[in-house]
Amino acid sequence: MLRAVTFDYWDTLYEGGALPERVALRRTAVGALLGAYGRHLPEAQLRALYEESGKEAQRWWSEEHRGYRTDERLRWILERAAVTPRENCEHVTAAVDAVDNALLMLPPAMLAGAWQMLRTLSRQFVLAVISDTGFASGRAQDRLLEKDAARDFFSATVYSMDIGHAKPRPEIFAAAVETLGIASHEILHIGDNERTDVRGALAAGFRAVRLDVVRDGGPSAAEFVARSYEELSDYLTKKTGEP
């Protein structure tokens, strides 16, 4: 019996692209952080360092399956710029807040139809988020859900930065099982990424559906591939008890 449905966040509920204006705000915050340590970089050098940190963070996610925190990427930038960051540094804390605030000042859109789908499913199932975080924190992602009046649909939000591991690692799925108090075989995970969402969920004992509303993900090991939120809602309401 299906009791709970968990959702990926980026390109499943929200647009996942990097907005240039948001990137510029974050790069300015990084420049201010470096300046607080007496390192004032030319714009071209700052841009290159920021982009290098993004590539390193992508490697942490894709190769190490690591759920890194915002301050870890900022400290990597400082060390790359030959700065030794202090523990409990107020400048790092301010930069973390600026990175989060950039997401809220220039918020990505919730994908069209997602809110209505969540409202429908929340009447039938326990809902939760299982999401890999990027530069911004899980707190910022929660605040974005609150802004869109969607946070109350979810009994829990589980983020990689809080677990220390990203999908497809089992720890993040296990944290959702523990938080919800529902057995893994009674939970279905929905996401757009075959490697992280589908294969990660199946390996953790979850059921899995892939959601191709942003792009066509090709062949899938999921029990179903939905190409719209309406298709997803119809499938779940009709197949609640089937393995």
DOTILUM-730481 format. One record per atom (N, C-alpha, C): x, y, z negated; residue in three letters. Coordinates in steps of 0.2 Angstrom, whole numbers, padded with zeros to 4 digits, always signed. Layout:
# residues N
XYZALA/...
***
This chain:
# residues 243
+0004-0006+0000MET/+0000+0000+0000MET/+0004+0006+0000MET/+0003+0011+0004LEU/+0006+0017+0005LEU/+0004+0022-0001LEU/+0008+0024-0005ARG/+0006+0029-0011ARG/+0009+0036-0010ARG/+0015+0036-0007ALA/+0018+0043-0006ALA/+0021+0044+0001ALA/+0022+0050+0003VAL/+0025+0052+0009VAL/+0030+0057+0007VAL/+0036+0056+0010THR/+0042+0061+0009THR/+0044+0064+0016THR/+0046+0070+0015PHE/+0047+0074+0021PHE/+0054+0077+0021PHE/+0057+0076+0027ASP/+0063+0080+0029ASP/+0061+0087+0029ASP/+0066+0092+0029TYR/+0064+0099+0029TYR/+0065+0102+0036TYR/+0072+0102+0038TRP/+0074+0106+0044TRP/+0072+0102+0050TRP/+0068+0106+0055ASP/+0066+0103+0061ASP/+0061+0097+0060ASP/+0058+0097+0054THR/+0052+0093+0052THR/+0047+0097+0050THR/+0048+0102+0045LEU/+0044+0107+0042LEU/+0045+0114+0044LEU/+0052+0115+0045TYR/+0054+0122+0047TYR/+0059+0122+0052TYR/+0059+0127+0056GLU/+0064+0128+0062GLU/+0071+0128+0059GLU/+0075+0124+0062GLY/+0082+0123+0059GLY/+0088+0126+0062GLY/+0086+0131+0067GLY/+0091+0134+0071GLY/+0095+0140+0066GLY/+0101+0141+0068ALA/+0105+0146+0064ALA/+0103+0153+0067ALA/+0099+0157+0064LEU/+0097+0164+0067LEU/+0104+0168+0066LEU/+0106+0172+0072PRO/+0112+0176+0072PRO/+0112+0181+0067PRO/+0106+0184+0066GLU/+0106+0190+0061GLU/+0107+0187+0054GLU/+0104+0181+0052ARG/+0105+0178+0046ARG/+0113+0176+0045ARG/+0116+0174+0050VAL/+0123+0172+0050VAL/+0127+0178+0048VAL/+0125+0184+0051ALA/+0129+0190+0051ALA/+0128+0193+0043ALA/+0122+0192+0040LEU/+0122+0194+0033LEU/+0126+0189+0029LEU/+0126+0183+0030ARG/+0131+0179+0026ARG/+0138+0180+0027ARG/+0140+0182+0033ARG/+0147+0183+0035ARG/+0149+0190+0031ARG/+0144+0194+0031THR/+0145+0201+0027THR/+0147+0199+0019THR/+0142+0194+0017ALA/+0143+0192+0010ALA/+0150+0189+0009ALA/+0152+0185+0013VAL/+0159+0182+0013VAL/+0164+0187+0013VAL/+0164+0192+0017GLY/+0168+0198+0018GLY/+0169+0201+0011GLY/+0163+0203+0008ALA/+0163+0206+0002ALA/+0166+0202-0004ALA/+0165+0195-0004LEU/+0168+0191-0008LEU/+0176+0191-0008LEU/+0178+0191-0002LEU/+0186+0191+0000LEU/+0188+0198-0003LEU/+0184+0203-0001GLY/+0187+0210-0003GLY/+0187+0211-0011GLY/+0183+0207-0015ALA/+0183+0207-0022ALA/+0189+0204-0024ALA/+0193+0200-0021TYR/+0199+0197-0022TYR/+0205+0201-0019TYR/+0203+0206-0016GLY/+0209+0210-0013GLY/+0211+0208-0006GLY/+0207+0204-0003ARG/+0208+0201+0004ARG/+0203+0204+0009ARG/+0205+0209+0013HIS/+0201+0213+0018HIS/+0203+0211+0025HIS/+0199+0206+0028LEU/+0201+0203+0034LEU/+0198+0207+0040LEU/+0201+0208+0045PRO/+0198+0211+0051PRO/+0192+0207+0053PRO/+0187+0210+0057GLU/+0181+0207+0059GLU/+0182+0200+0062GLU/+0187+0200+0067ALA/+0188+0194+0071ALA/+0191+0189+0067ALA/+0195+0190+0062GLN/+0198+0185+0058GLN/+0192+0182+0053GLN/+0188+0187+0051LEU/+0183+0185+0046LEU/+0178+0180+0050LEU/+0176+0182+0056ARG/+0172+0178+0060ARG/+0175+0171+0061ARG/+0181+0171+0063ALA/+0184+0164+0064ALA/+0184+0160+0058ALA/+0186+0163+0052LEU/+0186+0159+0046LEU/+0179+0157+0044LEU/+0174+0161+0045TYR/+0167+0159+0043TYR/+0165+0153+0048TYR/+0167+0153+0054GLU/+0165+0148+0059GLU/+0169+0142+0057GLU/+0175+0142+0055GLU/+0179+0137+0053GLU/+0176+0133+0047GLU/+0173+0137+0042SER/+0170+0134+0036SER/+0164+0131+0038SER/+0160+0133+0043GLY/+0154+0130+0046GLY/+0156+0123+0049GLY/+0161+0122+0052LYS/+0164+0116+0055LYS/+0166+0111+0050LYS/+0169+0114+0045GLU/+0171+0110+0039GLU/+0165+0107+0035GLU/+0160+0111+0034ALA/+0154+0109+0031ALA/+0150+0104+0035ALA/+0150+0105+0042GLN/+0147+0100+0046GLN/+0150+0093+0045GLN/+0157+0093+0044ARG/+0161+0087+0044ARG/+0159+0084+0037ARG/+0158+0088+0032TRP/+0156+0085+0025TRP/+0150+0082+0026TRP/+0145+0084+0030TRP/+0139+0082+0030TRP/+0139+0075+0035TRP/+0142+0076+0041SER/+0141+0071+0046SER/+0146+0065+0045SER/+0152+0066+0042GLU/+0157+0061+0041GLU/+0157+0058+0034GLU/+0156+0063+0029GLU/+0157+0061+0022GLU/+0150+0060+0019GLU/+0145+0062+0022HIS/+0138+0062+0019HIS/+0138+0065+0013HIS/+0141+0070+0012ARG/+0141+0074+0006ARG/+0136+0079+0005ARG/+0133+0080-0001GLY/+0129+0085-0002GLY/+0132+0091-0006GLY/+0135+0095-0002TYR/+0139+0101-0005TYR/+0135+0107-0007TYR/+0138+0110-0012ARG/+0134+0116-0014ARG/+0137+0122-0011ARG/+0133+0128-0011THR/+0135+0134-0008THR/+0142+0136-0011THR/+0143+0136-0017ASP/+0149+0139-0020ASP/+0155+0134-0018ASP/+0154+0128-0016GLU/+0159+0124-0014GLU/+0162+0126-0007GLU/+0157+0128-0002ARG/+0159+0131+0004ARG/+0163+0138+0003ARG/+0160+0142-0001LEU/+0163+0148-0003LEU/+0170+0148-0005LEU/+0171+0143-0010ARG/+0178+0142-0013ARG/+0183+0139-0008ARG/+0180+0135-0003TRP/+0184+0133+0003TRP/+0187+0139+0007TRP/+0182+0143+0008ILE/+0184+0149+0012ILE/+0189+0153+0008ILE/+0188+0154+0002LEU/+0193+0158-0002LEU/+0200+0155-0002LEU/+0200+0148-0003GLU/+0207+0145-0003GLU/+0210+0145+0004GLU/+0206+0144+0009ARG/+0209+0145+0016ARG/+0212+0152+0017ARG/+0209+0157+0014ALA/+0212+0164+0015ALA/+0217+0165+0009ALA/+0220+0160+0007ALA/+0226+0160+0002ALA/+0224+0164-0005ALA/+0217+0163-0007VAL/+0215+0166-0013VAL/+0213+0160-0018VAL/+0215+0160-0024THR/+0213+0155-0029THR/+0207+0158-0033THR/+0202+0155-0032PRO/+0196+0157-0035PRO/+0196+0156-0042PRO/+0193+0160-0046ARG/+0193+0159-0054ARG/+0187+0155-0055ARG/+0187+0151-0061GLU/+0181+0147-0063GLU/+0176+0152-0065GLU/+0170+0150-0064ASN/+0164+0155-0067ASN/+0165+0162-0064ASN/+0167+0163-0058CYS/+0168+0169-0055CYS/+0161+0173-0053CYS/+0161+0179-0056GLU/+0154+0183-0055GLU/+0154+0184-0047GLU/+0160+0185-0044HIS/+0159+0187-0037HIS/+0157+0181-0033HIS/+0159+0175-0034VAL/+0156+0169-0031VAL/+0149+0168-0032VAL/+0147+0170-0038THR/+0140+0169-0040THR/+0136+0174-0036THR/+0138+0180-0035ALA/+0135+0185-0031ALA/+0134+0183-0024ALA/+0140+0180-0021ALA/+0140+0178-0014ALA/+0135+0172-0013ALA/+0134+0168-0018VAL/+0129+0162-0018VAL/+0122+0165-0017VAL/+0121+0170-0021ASP/+0114+0173-0021ASP/+0113+0177-0015ASP/+0118+0180-0012ALA/+0118+0183-0005ALA/+0116+0178+0000ALA/+0119+0172+0000VAL/+0118+0167+0005VAL/+0111+0165+0005VAL/+0108+0164-0001ASP/+0101+0162-0002ASP/+0097+0167+0000ASP/+0098+0174-0002ASN/+0094+0179+0000ASN/+0093+0180+0007ASN/+0098+0179+0011ALA/+0098+0179+0018ALA/+0093+0175+0021ALA/+0092+0169+0018LEU/+0087+0164+0021LEU/+0080+0167+0019LEU/+0079+0171+0014LEU/+0073+0173+0012LEU/+0071+0180+0015LEU/+0076+0184+0017MET/+0076+0190+0020MET/+0074+0189+0028MET/+0077+0184+0031LEU/+0076+0183+0038LEU/+0074+0175+0038LEU/+0068+0174+0036PRO/+0066+0167+0035PRO/+0064+0163+0041PRO/+0066+0157+0042PRO/+0064+0153+0048PRO/+0057+0152+0047PRO/+0054+0150+0053ALA/+0046+0149+0053ALA/+0045+0142+0051ALA/+0039+0141+0047MET/+0037+0134+0047MET/+0034+0132+0053MET/+0035+0126+0055LEU/+0033+0124+0062LEU/+0026+0124+0063LEU/+0023+0126+0068ALA/+0016+0127+0069ALA/+0012+0120+0068ALA/+0007+0120+0064GLY/+0003+0114+0062GLY/+0006+0111+0056GLY/+0012+0112+0054ALA/+0014+0109+0048ALA/+0010+0110+0041ALA/+0009+0116+0040TRP/+0005+0118+0034TRP/-0002+0114+0034TRP/-0005+0114+0039GLN/-0012+0111+0039GLN/-0011+0103+0038GLN/-0006+0101+0041MET/-0005+0093+0040MET/-0003+0092+0033MET/+0001+0096+0030LEU/+0003+0095+0023LEU/-0004+0095+0018LEU/-0008+0100+0020ARG/-0014+0101+0016ARG/-0018+0095+0017ARG/-0019+0092+0023THR/-0023+0086+0024THR/-0020+0080+0020THR/-0013+0079+0021LEU/-0010+0073+0018LEU/-0010+0073+0010LEU/-0009+0079+0008SER/-0009+0080+0000SER/-0015+0078-0003SER/-0021+0077+0000ARG/-0027+0075-0003ARG/-0027+0067-0003ARG/-0023+0064+0000GLN/-0023+0057+0001GLN/-0016+0054-0003GLN/-0011+0057-0003PHE/-0004+0054-0005PHE/-0001+0059-0009PHE/+0004+0056-0013VAL/+0009+0060-0017VAL/+0014+0062-0011VAL/+0016+0069-0011LEU/+0020+0071-0006LEU/+0027+0074-0010LEU/+0032+0073-0006ALA/+0039+0075-0009ALA/+0043+0077-0003ALA/+0048+0081-0004VAL/+0053+0083+0001VAL/+0060+0079-0001VAL/+0063+0076+0004ILE/+0070+0074+0003ILE/+0074+0077+0009ILE/+0078+0082+0007SER/+0081+0086+0012SER/+0089+0087+0011SER/+0092+0087+0016ASP/+0099+0089+0016ASP/+0099+0097+0016ASP/+0103+0100+0012THR/+0104+0107+0011THR/+0110+0109+0016THR/+0109+0115+0018GLY/+0115+0118+0022GLY/+0119+0123+0018GLY/+0120+0129+0020PHE/+0123+0134+0017PHE/+0119+0136+0011PHE/+0113+0137+0012ALA/+0108+0140+0007ALA/+0107+0134+0002ALA/+0104+0136-0004SER/+0103+0130-0009SER/+0096+0128-0009SER/+0095+0122-0012GLY/+0088+0120-0013GLY/+0083+0124-0016GLY/+0086+0129-0021ARG/+0082+0134-0024ARG/+0079+0138-0019ARG/+0083+0140-0014ALA/+0081+0145-0009ALA/+0075+0141-0004ALA/+0076+0135-0003GLN/+0072+0131+0001GLN/+0065+0130-0003GLN/+0065+0130-0009ASP/+0059+0130-0013ASP/+0056+0136-0013ASP/+0060+0142-0013ARG/+0057+0148-0013ARG/+0053+0150-0006ARG/+0056+0147-0001LEU/+0053+0148+0006LEU/+0046+0144+0006LEU/+0046+0138+0003LEU/+0040+0134+0003LEU/+0035+0138-0001LEU/+0037+0142-0007GLU/+0032+0146-0011GLU/+0030+0152-0007GLU/+0034+0155-0003LYS/+0032+0160+0001LYS/+0027+0158+0006LYS/+0027+0152+0008ASP/+0022+0150+0013ASP/+0016+0146+0010ASP/+0016+0147+0003ALA/+0010+0144+0000ALA/+0010+0136+0001ALA/+0016+0133+0001ALA/+0016+0126+0003ALA/+0020+0122-0003ALA/+0023+0125-0008ARG/+0027+0122-0013ARG/+0022+0117-0017ARG/+0016+0119-0018ASP/+0011+0116-0023ASP/+0009+0109-0019ASP/+0010+0108-0013PHE/+0008+0102-0010PHE/+0013+0096-0012PHE/+0019+0098-0015PHE/+0024+0093-0016PHE/+0025+0092-0024PHE/+0025+0085-0025SER/+0026+0084-0032SER/+0033+0084-0034SER/+0038+0084-0029ALA/+0045+0085-0031ALA/+0048+0087-0024ALA/+0054+0090-0025THR/+0059+0092-0020THR/+0065+0089-0022THR/+0068+0085-0018VAL/+0075+0082-0019VAL/+0080+0084-0014VAL/+0085+0088-0016TYR/+0090+0091-0011TYR/+0097+0088-0012TYR/+0100+0087-0007SER/+0107+0084-0007SER/+0112+0088-0011SER/+0111+0094-0011MET/+0116+0098-0015MET/+0116+0097-0023MET/+0110+0095-0025ASP/+0109+0093-0032ASP/+0111+0086-0033ASP/+0110+0081-0028ILE/+0112+0074-0029ILE/+0120+0073-0028ILE/+0123+0077-0024GLY/+0130+0076-0022GLY/+0131+0072-0016GLY/+0125+0069-0013HIS/+0126+0065-0007HIS/+0120+0067-0003HIS/+0122+0066+0004ALA/+0117+0068+0009ALA/+0114+0061+0012ALA/+0108+0062+0015LYS/+0106+0056+0019LYS/+0111+0054+0025LYS/+0112+0048+0027PRO/+0108+0042+0025PRO/+0110+0039+0018PRO/+0114+0042+0014ARG/+0116+0038+0008ARG/+0110+0037+0004ARG/+0111+0031+0000PRO/+0105+0029-0003PRO/+0103+0033-0010PRO/+0108+0036-0012GLU/+0107+0040-0019GLU/+0101+0045-0018GLU/+0101+0049-0013ILE/+0096+0054-0012ILE/+0089+0051-0012ILE/+0088+0045-0009PHE/+0082+0042-0008PHE/+0080+0039-0015PHE/+0085+0036-0019ALA/+0084+0033-0025ALA/+0082+0038-0030ALA/+0085+0044-0029ALA/+0083+0050-0034ALA/+0075+0051-0033ALA/+0073+0051-0027ALA/+0066+0052-0026ALA/+0061+0047-0029ALA/+0064+0040-0028VAL/+0060+0035-0031VAL/+0059+0036-0039VAL/+0065+0038-0042GLU/+0065+0039-0049GLU/+0061+0045-0051GLU/+0061+0050-0047THR/+0057+0056-0049THR/+0050+0055-0048THR/+0048+0051-0043LEU/+0041+0050-0042LEU/+0038+0045-0046LEU/+0042+0040-0048GLY/+0040+0034-0052GLY/+0036+0029-0047GLY/+0038+0029-0041ILE/+0034+0025-0036ILE/+0039+0021-0032ILE/+0037+0014-0031ALA/+0042+0009-0028ALA/+0044+0012-0021ALA/+0050+0010-0019SER/+0052+0012-0013SER/+0048+0010-0007SER/+0045+0003-0008HIS/+0041+0000-0002HIS/+0034+0004-0002HIS/+0032+0008-0006GLU/+0026+0011-0006GLU/+0027+0019-0004GLU/+0033+0020-0002ILE/+0034+0027+0001ILE/+0036+0027+0008ILE/+0034+0032+0012LEU/+0035+0032+0019LEU/+0039+0039+0020LEU/+0045+0039+0023HIS/+0049+0045+0024HIS/+0048+0047+0031HIS/+0047+0054+0032ILE/+0046+0057+0039ILE/+0051+0062+0040ILE/+0055+0061+0046GLY/+0060+0066+0048GLY/+0061+0066+0055GLY/+0065+0070+0058ASP/+0067+0071+0065ASP/+0073+0067+0067ASP/+0077+0065+0062ASN/+0084+0063+0063ASN/+0084+0055+0062ASN/+0086+0051+0068GLU/+0086+0044+0068GLU/+0091+0042+0063GLU/+0097+0044+0063ARG/+0103+0042+0058ARG/+0101+0043+0051ARG/+0099+0049+0049THR/+0099+0051+0042THR/+0092+0049+0040THR/+0086+0051+0043ASP/+0080+0050+0041ASP/+0077+0043+0042ASP/+0078+0041+0048VAL/+0075+0034+0049VAL/+0079+0028+0046VAL/+0085+0028+0048ARG/+0089+0023+0046ARG/+0091+0023+0039ARG/+0092+0029+0036GLY/+0093+0030+0029GLY/+0087+0028+0025GLY/+0081+0030+0027ALA/+0075+0028+0023ALA/+0074+0020+0023ALA/+0075+0017+0029LEU/+0074+0010+0030LEU/+0079+0006+0026LEU/+0085+0008+0026ALA/+0090+0005+0022ALA/+0089+0006+0014ALA/+0085+0011+0012ALA/+0084+0012+0005ALA/+0077+0008+0003ALA/+0074+0005+0008GLY/+0068+0001+0006GLY/+0062+0005+0008GLY/+0062+0011+0010PHE/+0056+0015+0012PHE/+0053+0013+0019PHE/+0047+0014+0020ARG/+0045+0014+0027ARG/+0047+0021+0031ARG/+0047+0021+0037ALA/+0049+0027+0041ALA/+0045+0029+0047ALA/+0044+0035+0048VAL/+0041+0038+0054VAL/+0046+0043+0056VAL/+0047+0043+0063ARG/+0051+0049+0066ARG/+0046+0054+0069ARG/+0047+0060+0068LEU/+0043+0066+0070LEU/+0047+0070+0075LEU/+0045+0069+0081ASP/+0048+0072+0087ASP/+0044+0078+0089ASP/+0043+0083+0085VAL/+0040+0089+0087VAL/+0045+0095+0090VAL/+0051+0094+0088VAL/+0056+0099+0090VAL/+0060+0096+0096VAL/+0061+0090+0096ARG/+0065+0087+0102ARG/+0063+0079+0102ARG/+0065+0076+0108ASP/+0064+0069+0109ASP/+0070+0066+0106ASP/+0069+0061+0101GLY/+0075+0058+0098GLY/+0077+0052+0101GLY/+0074+0049+0107GLY/+0075+0043+0110GLY/+0073+0037+0106GLY/+0075+0031+0108PRO/+0073+0025+0104PRO/+0074+0026+0097PRO/+0069+0022+0093SER/+0069+0023+0086SER/+0067+0016+0083SER/+0070+0015+0077ALA/+0069+0009+0073ALA/+0063+0011+0068ALA/+0060+0017+0069ALA/+0054+0018+0064ALA/+0048+0014+0066ALA/+0043+0014+0062GLU/+0037+0010+0063GLU/+0033+0014+0068GLU/+0034+0021+0069PHE/+0030+0025+0073PHE/+0034+0031+0075PHE/+0033+0034+0081VAL/+0036+0040+0082VAL/+0030+0045+0084VAL/+0029+0050+0080ALA/+0024+0055+0081ALA/+0027+0061+0085ALA/+0023+0063+0090ARG/+0025+0069+0094ARG/+0021+0075+0092ARG/+0017+0075+0087SER/+0013+0081+0085SER/+0011+0079+0078SER/+0009+0085+0074TYR/+0007+0084+0067TYR/+0000+0080+0067TYR/-0004+0082+0072GLU/-0010+0078+0072GLU/-0010+0071+0073GLU/-0005+0069+0078GLU/-0003+0062+0079GLU/-0001+0059+0072GLU/+0003+0062+0069LEU/+0006+0060+0062LEU/+0000+0059+0057LEU/-0004+0064+0056SER/-0010+0063+0052SER/-0014+0058+0053SER/-0016+0057+0060ASP/-0020+0052+0062ASP/-0017+0045+0060ASP/-0011+0044+0062TYR/-0007+0038+0060TYR/-0008+0036+0053TYR/-0006+0041+0049LEU/-0006+0039+0042LEU/-0012+0038+0039LEU/-0017+0041+0041THR/-0024+0040+0038THR/-0027+0033+0040THR/-0025+0031+0046LYS/-0027+0024+0048LYS/-0023+0019+0046LYS/-0017+0020+0044LYS/-0012+0014+0043LYS/-0010+0014+0036LYS/-0013+0017+0031THR/-0011+0018+0024THR/-0009+0011+0021THR/-0012+0006+0023GLY/-0011+0000+0019GLY/-0007-0005+0023GLY/-0005-0004+0029GLU/-0001-0008+0033GLU/+0007-0008+0032GLU/+0011-0013+0032PRO/+0018-0012+0031PRO/+0021-0010+0038PRO/
***
